[in-house]
Amino acid sequence: MTAAPASTPTLSLLLREGTRPEHEAAESSGFVEQLMRGELDVAAYADLAAQQYAIYGALEAASAVVRHDAQGATLVFDELTRTPSIERDLAFLVGEDWAERITIHPATEAYAAHLRGLGDDVARYAAHAYTRYLGDLSGGQIIKRMMERHYGLSVDGLAFYTFDEIPKAKPFKDVYRERLDGLALDAEQTARTVAEAKLAFRLNSAVFADLGAVHVR
Ligand code: HEM
Protein backbone atom coordinates (compact mmCIF):
# COMPACT_ATOMS: atom_id res chain seq x y z
CA MET A 1 0.00 0.00 0.00
CA THR A 2 1.39 3.37 -0.92
CA ALA A 3 0.84 6.45 1.21
CA ALA A 4 -1.54 9.04 -0.18
CA PRO A 5 0.35 12.02 -1.61
CA ALA A 6 0.60 14.91 0.83
CA SER A 7 -1.97 17.51 -0.17
CA THR A 8 -0.46 20.51 -1.89
CA PRO A 9 -0.80 23.72 0.11
CA THR A 10 -3.02 26.31 -1.51
CA LEU A 11 -1.67 29.50 -3.03
CA SER A 12 -3.47 31.62 -0.42
CA LEU A 13 -1.80 29.66 2.38
CA LEU A 14 1.60 29.83 0.70
CA LEU A 15 1.19 33.60 0.29
CA ARG A 16 0.27 34.10 3.92
CA GLU A 17 3.06 31.88 5.26
CA GLY A 18 5.62 32.94 2.69
CA THR A 19 5.26 36.67 3.34
CA ARG A 20 5.12 36.47 7.14
CA PRO A 21 8.67 37.81 7.72
CA GLU A 22 8.14 40.60 5.17
CA HIS A 23 4.80 41.45 6.79
CA GLU A 24 6.46 41.75 10.17
CA ALA A 25 9.18 43.96 8.72
CA ALA A 26 6.65 46.27 7.04
CA GLU A 27 4.51 46.46 10.16
CA SER A 28 7.47 47.35 12.36
CA SER A 29 8.98 50.07 10.19
CA GLY A 30 9.65 53.28 12.12
CA PHE A 31 7.14 55.27 10.07
CA VAL A 32 4.30 52.78 10.60
CA GLU A 33 5.02 52.35 14.31
CA GLN A 34 5.17 56.07 15.02
CA LEU A 35 2.13 56.81 12.86
CA MET A 36 0.15 54.10 14.66
CA ARG A 37 1.20 55.38 18.09
CA GLY A 38 0.00 58.90 17.30
CA GLU A 39 3.52 60.33 17.34
CA LEU A 40 3.36 61.88 13.86
CA ASP A 41 0.81 64.30 12.43
CA VAL A 42 -1.92 64.58 9.80
CA ALA A 43 0.68 65.81 7.29
CA ALA A 44 2.50 62.45 7.64
CA TYR A 45 -0.74 60.57 7.06
CA ALA A 46 -1.47 62.83 4.04
CA ASP A 47 1.98 62.01 2.66
CA LEU A 48 1.18 58.30 2.98
CA ALA A 49 -2.12 58.92 1.12
CA ALA A 50 -0.15 60.66 -1.66
CA GLN A 51 2.07 57.59 -2.05
CA GLN A 52 -1.03 55.35 -2.13
CA TYR A 53 -2.40 57.54 -4.94
CA ALA A 54 0.59 56.71 -7.16
CA ILE A 55 0.62 53.04 -6.14
CA TYR A 56 -3.10 52.41 -6.67
CA GLY A 57 -3.12 54.35 -9.93
CA ALA A 58 -0.60 51.84 -11.27
CA LEU A 59 -2.19 48.80 -9.58
CA GLU A 60 -5.65 49.63 -10.83
CA ALA A 61 -4.36 50.26 -14.36
CA ALA A 62 -3.02 46.68 -14.13
CA SER A 63 -6.46 45.50 -12.93
CA ALA A 64 -7.99 47.05 -16.06
CA VAL A 65 -5.56 45.02 -18.20
CA VAL A 66 -5.85 41.63 -16.47
CA ARG A 67 -9.65 41.72 -16.30
CA HIS A 68 -9.67 41.05 -20.06
CA ASP A 69 -8.25 37.61 -19.25
CA ALA A 70 -10.71 34.95 -17.99
CA GLN A 71 -8.50 34.07 -15.00
CA GLY A 72 -7.49 37.66 -14.34
CA ALA A 73 -11.15 38.73 -14.30
CA THR A 74 -11.80 36.46 -11.30
CA LEU A 75 -9.48 38.65 -9.20
CA VAL A 76 -10.81 42.07 -10.19
CA PHE A 77 -13.59 43.42 -7.95
CA ASP A 78 -14.96 46.91 -8.57
CA GLU A 79 -15.72 47.24 -4.85
CA LEU A 80 -11.98 47.13 -4.10
CA THR A 81 -11.13 50.09 -6.36
CA ARG A 82 -9.35 52.65 -4.19
CA THR A 83 -8.22 55.44 -6.52
CA PRO A 84 -11.39 57.61 -6.27
CA SER A 85 -11.34 57.22 -2.46
CA ILE A 86 -7.71 58.33 -2.27
CA GLU A 87 -8.53 61.36 -4.43
CA ARG A 88 -11.32 62.33 -2.01
CA ASP A 89 -8.98 61.88 0.96
CA LEU A 90 -6.30 64.03 -0.63
CA ALA A 91 -8.79 66.81 -1.46
CA PHE A 92 -9.73 66.86 2.23
CA LEU A 93 -6.23 66.42 3.68
CA VAL A 94 -4.21 68.60 1.29
CA GLY A 95 -6.78 70.80 -0.51
CA GLU A 96 -8.49 70.91 -3.88
CA ASP A 97 -5.12 71.65 -5.51
CA TRP A 98 -3.64 68.45 -4.02
CA ALA A 99 -2.43 67.21 -7.41
CA GLU A 100 0.00 70.12 -7.64
CA ARG A 101 1.05 69.90 -4.01
CA ILE A 102 1.82 66.25 -3.33
CA THR A 103 5.31 64.75 -3.59
CA ILE A 104 5.81 61.22 -4.85
CA HIS A 105 8.93 59.79 -3.20
CA PRO A 106 11.56 57.78 -5.14
CA ALA A 107 10.60 54.38 -3.65
CA THR A 108 6.98 55.04 -4.63
CA GLU A 109 8.04 55.91 -8.18
CA ALA A 110 9.98 52.62 -8.31
CA TYR A 111 7.01 50.63 -6.94
CA ALA A 112 4.60 52.23 -9.43
CA ALA A 113 7.05 51.63 -12.30
CA HIS A 114 7.27 47.98 -11.26
CA LEU A 115 3.47 47.71 -11.29
CA ARG A 116 3.30 49.35 -14.71
CA GLY A 117 5.68 46.63 -15.93
CA LEU A 118 3.34 43.77 -14.97
CA GLY A 119 1.55 43.90 -18.30
CA ASP A 120 -0.92 41.03 -18.63
CA ASP A 121 0.91 38.66 -16.23
CA VAL A 122 -1.99 37.44 -14.08
CA ALA A 123 0.17 35.52 -11.58
CA ARG A 124 2.35 38.52 -10.78
CA TYR A 125 -0.70 40.77 -10.69
CA ALA A 126 -2.27 38.36 -8.17
CA ALA A 127 0.75 38.75 -5.88
CA HIS A 128 0.49 42.54 -5.90
CA ALA A 129 -3.30 42.74 -5.62
CA TYR A 130 -3.22 40.24 -2.73
CA THR A 131 -0.56 42.23 -0.90
CA ARG A 132 -2.43 45.51 -1.12
CA TYR A 133 -6.12 44.68 -1.01
CA LEU A 134 -6.05 41.92 1.59
CA GLY A 135 -3.75 44.15 3.62
CA ASP A 136 -6.19 47.07 3.37
CA LEU A 137 -9.03 44.81 4.49
CA SER A 138 -6.94 43.47 7.42
CA GLY A 139 -4.27 45.68 9.01
CA GLY A 140 -5.74 48.61 7.09
CA GLN A 141 -8.79 48.47 9.32
CA ILE A 142 -6.53 48.73 12.40
CA ILE A 143 -4.72 51.68 10.81
CA LYS A 144 -8.10 53.34 10.23
CA ARG A 145 -9.02 53.04 13.92
CA MET A 146 -5.65 54.44 14.99
CA MET A 147 -5.98 57.42 12.62
CA GLU A 148 -9.42 58.14 14.11
CA ARG A 149 -8.09 57.85 17.65
CA HIS A 150 -4.88 59.81 17.32
CA TYR A 151 -5.38 62.37 14.58
CA GLY A 152 -9.05 63.34 14.87
CA LEU A 153 -9.93 61.95 11.45
CA SER A 154 -13.30 60.37 10.80
CA VAL A 155 -15.09 59.81 7.52
CA ASP A 156 -13.22 62.60 5.73
CA GLY A 157 -9.65 61.57 5.07
CA LEU A 158 -10.26 57.86 5.71
CA ALA A 159 -12.21 56.90 2.57
CA PHE A 160 -9.24 54.78 1.54
CA TYR A 161 -9.87 52.40 4.44
CA THR A 162 -13.65 52.48 4.06
CA PHE A 163 -15.06 49.80 1.77
CA ASP A 164 -18.69 50.87 1.44
CA GLU A 165 -19.61 47.88 -0.68
CA ILE A 166 -17.82 45.34 1.56
CA PRO A 167 -19.75 45.42 4.84
CA LYS A 168 -17.86 42.43 6.31
CA ALA A 169 -14.19 41.97 5.49
CA LYS A 170 -13.91 38.33 6.58
CA PRO A 171 -16.30 36.69 4.05
CA PHE A 172 -14.94 38.89 1.30
CA LYS A 173 -11.35 37.90 2.11
CA ASP A 174 -12.43 34.25 2.08
CA VAL A 175 -13.87 34.66 -1.42
CA TYR A 176 -10.70 36.46 -2.52
CA ARG A 177 -8.56 33.58 -1.20
CA GLU A 178 -10.79 31.10 -3.06
CA ARG A 179 -10.22 33.06 -6.25
CA LEU A 180 -6.45 32.98 -5.67
CA ASP A 181 -6.65 29.24 -5.09
CA GLY A 182 -8.71 28.83 -8.25
CA LEU A 183 -5.96 30.18 -10.50
CA ALA A 184 -4.57 27.36 -12.64
CA LEU A 185 -0.91 27.75 -11.66
CA ASP A 186 1.69 25.01 -11.78
CA ALA A 187 4.27 24.60 -9.00
CA GLU A 188 6.77 26.85 -10.72
CA GLN A 189 4.23 29.62 -11.32
CA THR A 190 3.03 29.30 -7.72
CA ALA A 191 6.58 29.72 -6.42
CA ARG A 192 7.07 32.78 -8.64
CA THR A 193 3.83 34.28 -7.33
CA VAL A 194 4.94 33.88 -3.72
CA ALA A 195 8.34 35.40 -4.58
CA GLU A 196 6.57 38.32 -6.25
CA ALA A 197 4.42 38.88 -3.14
CA LYS A 198 7.55 38.97 -0.99
CA LEU A 199 8.89 41.61 -3.38
CA ALA A 200 5.59 43.52 -3.13
CA PHE A 201 6.01 43.73 0.65
CA ARG A 202 9.60 44.92 0.26
CA LEU A 203 8.45 47.61 -2.18
CA ASN A 204 5.99 48.77 0.48
CA SER A 205 8.71 48.78 3.14
CA ALA A 206 10.87 50.94 0.90
CA VAL A 207 8.00 53.44 0.65
CA PHE A 208 7.79 53.49 4.47
CA ALA A 209 11.54 54.08 4.64
CA ASP A 210 11.20 57.15 2.39
CA LEU A 211 8.26 58.39 4.47
CA GLY A 212 10.29 57.78 7.62
CA ALA A 213 13.16 59.87 6.31
CA VAL A 214 10.77 62.84 6.01
CA HIS A 215 8.51 62.37 9.04
CA VAL A 216 10.18 60.23 11.71
CA ARG A 217 12.07 62.28 14.24
C1 HEM B 1 0.12 48.94 10.87
C2 HEM B 1 0.55 48.01 10.12
C3 HEM B 1 -0.12 46.68 9.97
C4 HEM B 1 -0.86 45.97 10.85
C5 HEM B 1 -1.20 46.34 12.28
C6 HEM B 1 -1.28 44.77 10.18
C7 HEM B 1 -2.05 43.79 10.74
C8 HEM B 1 -2.55 42.70 10.10
C9 HEM B 1 -3.39 41.68 10.69
C10 HEM B 1 -3.86 41.68 12.14
C11 HEM B 1 -3.67 40.77 9.75
C12 HEM B 1 -4.48 39.48 9.92
C13 HEM B 1 -5.94 39.72 9.61
C14 HEM B 1 -6.74 38.46 9.45
O1 HEM B 1 -6.41 37.43 10.03
O2 HEM B 1 -7.70 38.50 8.68
C15 HEM B 1 -3.02 41.22 8.53
C16 HEM B 1 -3.10 40.57 7.36
C17 HEM B 1 -2.51 41.03 6.20
N1 HEM B 1 -1.73 42.15 6.06
FE1 HEM B 1 -1.20 43.41 7.49
N2 HEM B 1 -0.80 44.78 8.91
C18 HEM B 1 -0.08 45.93 8.74
C19 HEM B 1 0.58 46.34 7.63
C20 HEM B 1 0.53 45.71 6.43
C21 HEM B 1 1.19 46.15 5.23
C22 HEM B 1 2.06 47.38 5.12
C23 HEM B 1 0.88 45.25 4.26
C24 HEM B 1 1.30 45.24 2.83
C25 HEM B 1 1.46 46.29 2.09
C26 HEM B 1 0.01 44.25 4.84
C27 HEM B 1 -0.54 43.18 4.18
C28 HEM B 1 -1.32 42.21 4.75
C29 HEM B 1 -1.89 41.10 4.02
C30 HEM B 1 -1.70 40.79 2.54
C31 HEM B 1 -2.64 40.35 4.93
C32 HEM B 1 -3.46 39.10 4.64
C33 HEM B 1 -2.71 37.88 5.12
C34 HEM B 1 -3.45 36.64 4.69
O3 HEM B 1 -4.42 36.29 5.35
O4 HEM B 1 -3.06 36.04 3.69
N3 HEM B 1 -0.17 44.55 6.15
N4 HEM B 1 -2.34 42.39 8.78
Residues whose N, C-alpha, C, O or C-beta is under 5 A from the ligand:
A	BS01	HEM	S12 R16 A26 E27 V32 Y130 T131 L134 G135 S138 G139 I142 N204
